């Protein structure tokens, strides 16, 4: 089978080069060819992104701090910055701006750099952590990995945590907190994304915060945020809203009334 695929790929490549098609054109060719051949990709079954509820989040962080100050701070930073686990383990002391209350992701997905704001309270905790690092000669001079593993490297340099180890820690904390659902580092990112949208942060700003290349990825959280759905529900079910919809339905017809209900469900936008 691999030999067949390679021969077919070579034949197709010859045709594409002979016709002088660019990348965008080849995508259109393959799309049309699949359609003519009756080939269709599997349907995506995308539901609401898994996340921690507020109660679970508090239990998770409490349990993390119960295991140790560094473990607690690690989990709080991982949660509140919404970083991917690969970005988190790459964080260095030099990436933290305490004055600006921000953490810089130097090499995010796709090699992109972004700055993530953090709460002043969390910045103060990180400052204390860095201060202890600088006061301990064994842990170097306050440079290098932001969080140092207990395991030592052969060259004596402070080692960073691995992605696999962070996953293990997250699962251990979840078990200790009595959280039965499957917990993994990316779920903390889901939790932060949903929270930011729920408190009213603009979806484009959440996209920048998370480092999403496509806003459609961010929109998935917006469409499933319980708090956002609650606000829309409240707009439609408030007594004033109900009275307005009934009056418009009676005077203008059911279609106009339904349209009014839909407008009430939309977020208020300031005119520019």
C-alpha positions as CSV (number, residue, x, y, z in Angstrom):
1,X,0.0,0.0,0.0
2,X,2.8,2.6,0.8
3,X,4.3,1.9,-2.6
4,X,1.0,2.5,-4.4
5,X,0.6,5.8,-2.5
6,X,4.1,6.9,-3.4
7,X,3.5,6.1,-7.1
8,X,0.2,7.9,-7.1
9,X,1.7,10.9,-5.4
10,X,4.5,11.1,-7.9
11,X,2.0,10.9,-10.8
12,X,-0.1,13.7,-9.3
13,X,2.9,15.8,-8.6
14,X,4.0,15.5,-12.3
15,X,0.5,16.7,-13.4
16,X,0.5,19.7,-11.0
17,X,4.0,20.8,-12.1
18,X,3.2,20.4,-15.7
19,X,0.0,22.5,-15.4
20,X,1.9,25.1,-13.3
21,X,-0.7,25.2,-10.5
22,X,0.1,27.0,-7.3
23,X,-0.9,25.9,-3.7
24,X,-4.3,27.5,-3.7
25,X,-5.2,26.1,-7.1
26,X,-4.1,22.6,-6.1
27,X,-6.4,22.8,-3.1
28,X,-9.3,23.6,-5.3
29,X,-8.4,20.8,-7.7
30,X,-8.3,18.2,-4.9
31,X,-11.5,19.5,-3.4
32,X,-13.3,19.1,-6.8
33,X,-11.7,15.7,-7.5
34,X,-12.9,14.3,-4.1
35,X,-16.4,15.6,-4.7
36,X,-16.5,13.9,-8.2
37,X,-15.2,10.7,-6.6
38,X,-17.8,10.8,-3.9
39,X,-15.3,11.1,-1.2
40,X,-16.3,13.0,2.0
41,X,-14.5,13.5,5.3
42,X,-15.9,12.2,8.5
43,X,-18.5,14.5,10.2
44,X,-17.1,16.4,13.1
45,X,-19.0,15.9,16.3
46,X,-18.0,19.0,18.2
47,X,-19.7,19.6,21.5
48,X,-19.0,22.0,24.3
49,X,-15.3,22.1,25.2
50,X,-14.6,20.3,28.5
51,X,-13.8,22.6,31.4
52,X,-13.7,22.9,35.1
53,X,-16.7,24.3,36.9
54,X,-16.0,27.1,39.3
55,X,-16.4,24.7,42.2
56,X,-14.0,22.3,40.6
57,X,-11.5,25.0,39.8
58,X,-11.4,26.2,43.4
59,X,-10.9,22.6,44.7
60,X,-8.2,22.0,42.1
61,X,-6.2,25.1,43.1
62,X,-6.6,24.4,46.8
63,X,-5.4,20.9,46.3
64,X,-2.4,22.1,44.3
65,X,-1.3,24.4,47.0
66,X,-1.8,21.7,49.6
67,X,0.9,19.7,47.7
68,X,3.4,22.6,47.9
69,X,3.8,26.3,47.2
70,X,5.6,25.8,43.9
71,X,3.0,23.2,42.7
72,X,0.2,25.5,43.6
73,X,1.7,28.5,41.8
74,X,2.5,26.4,38.8
75,X,-1.1,25.3,38.4
76,X,-2.4,28.8,39.0
77,X,-0.1,30.2,36.3
78,X,-1.0,27.4,33.9
79,X,-4.7,28.1,34.5
80,X,-4.8,31.9,34.6
81,X,-2.4,32.4,31.6
82,X,-4.3,29.9,29.4
83,X,-1.0,28.8,28.0
84,X,-0.6,25.5,26.1
85,X,1.5,23.0,28.1
86,X,4.3,23.3,25.6
87,X,4.4,27.1,26.1
88,X,4.2,26.7,29.9
89,X,7.2,24.4,30.3
90,X,9.2,26.7,28.1
91,X,8.6,29.8,30.4
92,X,11.7,31.4,31.7
93,X,12.3,33.9,34.5
94,X,13.3,36.4,31.8
95,X,9.8,36.0,30.2
96,X,8.1,37.6,33.2
97,X,7.5,41.4,33.4
98,X,6.5,42.0,37.0
99,X,6.2,45.8,36.4
100,X,3.8,45.3,33.5
101,X,2.0,42.3,35.1
102,X,2.6,40.2,31.9
103,X,4.2,37.0,30.8
104,X,5.7,36.8,27.3
105,X,5.2,33.6,25.3
106,X,8.3,33.8,23.0
107,X,7.6,30.8,20.9
108,X,3.9,30.1,20.7
109,X,2.1,27.8,18.2
110,X,3.4,28.6,14.8
111,X,6.4,30.4,16.2
112,X,4.3,33.4,17.2
113,X,5.2,35.7,20.1
114,X,2.5,37.1,22.4
115,X,2.1,38.8,25.7
116,X,-0.3,37.5,28.3
117,X,-1.5,39.8,31.1
118,X,-1.8,38.4,34.6
119,X,-3.6,39.7,37.7
120,X,-1.5,41.9,40.0
121,X,-2.2,39.3,42.8
122,X,-0.7,36.5,40.7
123,X,2.2,38.8,39.6
124,X,3.1,39.3,43.3
125,X,3.1,35.6,43.9
126,X,5.4,35.1,40.9
127,X,7.6,37.9,42.2
128,X,8.0,36.1,45.6
129,X,8.8,32.9,43.7
130,X,11.5,34.6,41.6
131,X,12.8,36.3,44.7
132,X,13.3,32.9,46.4
133,X,15.1,31.7,43.3
134,X,17.5,34.6,43.4
135,X,18.2,34.0,47.1
136,X,19.2,30.4,46.5
137,X,22.6,30.0,44.8
138,X,21.8,26.3,44.0
139,X,19.0,27.5,41.7
140,X,21.2,29.9,39.7
141,X,20.7,33.6,39.7
142,X,17.1,34.1,38.8
143,X,17.4,33.2,35.2
144,X,16.5,30.0,33.3
145,X,13.3,28.0,33.7
146,X,10.6,29.8,35.7
147,X,9.7,26.5,37.5
148,X,12.5,24.1,38.3
149,X,12.1,20.4,38.6
150,X,13.6,18.5,41.6
151,X,15.4,16.2,39.1
152,X,18.9,17.4,38.3
153,X,20.6,17.5,35.0
154,X,24.0,15.9,34.4
155,X,25.6,19.3,33.7
156,X,24.3,20.7,37.0
157,X,21.9,23.2,35.3
158,X,18.4,23.6,36.8
159,X,16.0,21.4,34.7
160,X,12.6,22.5,33.5
161,X,9.5,20.4,33.8
162,X,8.5,18.2,30.8
163,X,5.0,18.2,29.2
164,X,4.5,14.7,30.4
165,X,5.4,15.6,34.0
166,X,3.0,18.5,34.0
167,X,0.2,16.2,32.7
168,X,1.0,13.8,35.6
169,X,0.9,16.5,38.2
170,X,-2.5,17.8,36.8
171,X,-4.0,14.3,37.0
172,X,-2.6,13.8,40.6
173,X,-4.1,17.0,41.8
174,X,-7.5,16.3,40.2
175,X,-7.6,12.9,41.9
176,X,-6.7,14.5,45.2
177,X,-9.4,17.1,44.8
178,X,-12.0,14.5,44.1
179,X,-12.7,15.5,40.6
180,X,-13.9,12.5,38.7
181,X,-13.9,13.8,35.2
182,X,-10.9,13.4,32.9
183,X,-8.5,16.3,33.6
184,X,-5.5,17.3,31.5
185,X,-3.5,20.5,31.1
186,X,-5.4,21.7,28.0
187,X,-8.6,21.5,29.9
188,X,-7.3,24.4,32.1
189,X,-6.9,26.4,29.0
190,X,-10.5,25.7,28.0
191,X,-11.5,26.8,31.5
192,X,-9.8,30.1,31.2
193,X,-11.1,30.8,27.7
194,X,-14.7,30.2,28.8
195,X,-14.2,32.3,31.9
196,X,-12.9,35.3,29.9
197,X,-15.8,35.2,27.5
198,X,-18.3,34.8,30.4
199,X,-17.1,38.0,32.1
200,X,-17.5,39.9,28.9
201,X,-14.1,40.1,27.2
202,X,-14.4,40.7,23.5
203,X,-13.9,37.5,21.5
204,X,-11.1,39.1,19.4
205,X,-9.2,39.9,22.6
206,X,-9.7,36.4,23.9
207,X,-8.3,35.1,20.5
208,X,-5.2,37.2,21.1
209,X,-4.9,36.1,24.7
210,X,-5.0,32.4,23.7
211,X,-2.9,32.8,20.6
212,X,-5.6,31.3,18.3
213,X,-4.8,31.7,14.6
214,X,-8.4,31.3,13.6
215,X,-11.1,33.1,15.5
216,X,-13.5,30.2,14.7
217,X,-11.6,28.2,17.3
218,X,-12.3,30.9,19.9
219,X,-15.9,31.2,18.8
220,X,-16.5,27.6,19.9
221,X,-16.1,28.7,23.5
222,X,-18.4,31.7,23.0
223,X,-21.1,29.5,21.6
224,X,-21.1,27.2,24.6
225,X,-20.4,29.5,27.5
226,X,-23.2,29.0,30.1
227,X,-22.8,32.5,31.4
228,X,-23.2,34.0,27.9
229,X,-26.2,31.9,27.3
230,X,-27.6,33.0,30.6
231,X,-27.3,36.7,29.7
232,X,-29.1,36.1,26.4
233,X,-31.8,34.1,28.2
234,X,-32.3,36.9,30.7
235,X,-32.7,39.5,28.0
236,X,-35.4,37.5,26.3
237,X,-37.2,36.4,29.5
238,X,-37.1,39.7,31.4
239,X,-40.6,41.1,31.9
240,X,-39.8,44.2,29.8
241,X,-38.5,42.0,27.0
242,X,-41.5,39.7,27.1
243,X,-44.0,42.6,27.1
244,X,-42.2,44.1,24.1
245,X,-42.2,40.9,22.1
246,X,-45.9,40.2,22.9
247,X,-46.9,43.8,21.8
248,X,-44.9,43.5,18.6
249,X,-46.3,40.1,17.8
250,X,-49.8,41.4,18.3
251,X,-49.4,44.6,16.3
252,X,-46.9,43.5,13.6
253,X,-47.4,39.8,13.4
254,X,-45.5,36.7,14.7
255,X,-42.6,37.0,12.3
256,X,-41.8,40.5,13.5
257,X,-42.2,39.3,17.1
258,X,-39.8,36.5,16.5
259,X,-37.3,38.9,15.0
260,X,-37.6,41.2,18.0
261,X,-36.9,38.3,20.4
262,X,-33.8,37.4,18.4
263,X,-32.6,41.0,18.6
264,X,-33.1,41.0,22.4
265,X,-30.9,37.9,22.6
266,X,-28.0,39.6,20.8
267,X,-25.3,41.3,22.9
268,X,-25.7,45.1,23.2
269,X,-23.2,46.9,20.9
270,X,-22.1,50.5,21.2
271,X,-22.4,52.5,18.0
272,X,-19.1,53.8,16.7
